[in-house]
């Protein structure tokens, strides 16, 4: 009986791992099919940073340094604009 239970466990484990692998491959293929390229932090080059102050947002920092919001987000690829904190270092001059 223990042998059958062991086989069932490994079968279920293999099934779950196969499903996860298929989902991962499908997501990768779908993103490439529509020409989507994930922004990689290694793609961005930063020449100058700004430490955020109280009440600053992504938009206000971008405006302060004469950047469009798209330019700002391109040189700060990993930023979460919903949770900018005081003292956070943001790139304000660079290229992506």
N, C-alpha and C positions, 0 to 999 in steps of 0.2 A: 504494500500500500504506500509506503514512504517513497518508493521508487517512482510511482505514478505521480505523486504530489510534486516531487522534485522535477520531473519532466514537464509538468504543467507550468510550474514556476518559470523555468527556463524558456519555454515556448512563449509565455506571456511577455517576458522580458525582451526576447528577441523581436516580438511583434511591436512592442512599444518603441524600441530603439529603431526599428525599420521605419516606423511612422514618423518619428522625429527627423530621421535622415531625409525621407521623402519631402517633408514640409520644408526643410532647410534648402534642399535643392530646388524645389518649386519656387520659393521666394527669390532665390538668386537668379533663376532663369527669368522670372517675371520682371524683375527690376532691370535686367539687361535688355529685355525685349522692348521696353518702352524708352530705352536710352537713359535710364536713371543711373547716375553715378553718385554714390555716397561721398559726401565731403569728408576728406581725411585731414586731420589736424596737421599732418606732415606736409600737406599741400599749401598751407598758409605760412607766409613769412611775415614776421612782425618786426618793425623797426622802432616803434615807440609804444609805450604802455601808459595807461592812466589808471590810478587807483580811485575807485568810485567813492563818492561822498553820499551823505544822507539825501534821500529822495531822488537820486539819479536813476534813470531808466536807460534801456538800450537806445531808445529814440532820442532822449535828451543828450546822451553822450555823443551819439552820431551827429546830431545837429551842432553841438558845441565844437566838434572837430571837422565840420564841413564835409561829412560823409553822408551818402544816402544810406538808408537802413539796409538795403541789399549789400552795399559795399562793406558796411560795418559787420553784418552777419557773415560775410565771406571771409573776413580776416579774423573772425572769432567763431570758428565752426562748432565748437563744443559748448557754446553759451546757452544757458536757459534764461531767457529774458523775463520769465515769470518769477525768478528768484535771485535777482542781482542783489548782492550784499555789500555793505560798506567795507571798503578796502579791497574789494575784488579787483584784480588786475585785468584790464581790458585793452586789447590792441586797438590803437587809434591811428596808426600809420603802418601800412604794410601792403602785401599783395597776396592774392589767393590763386 
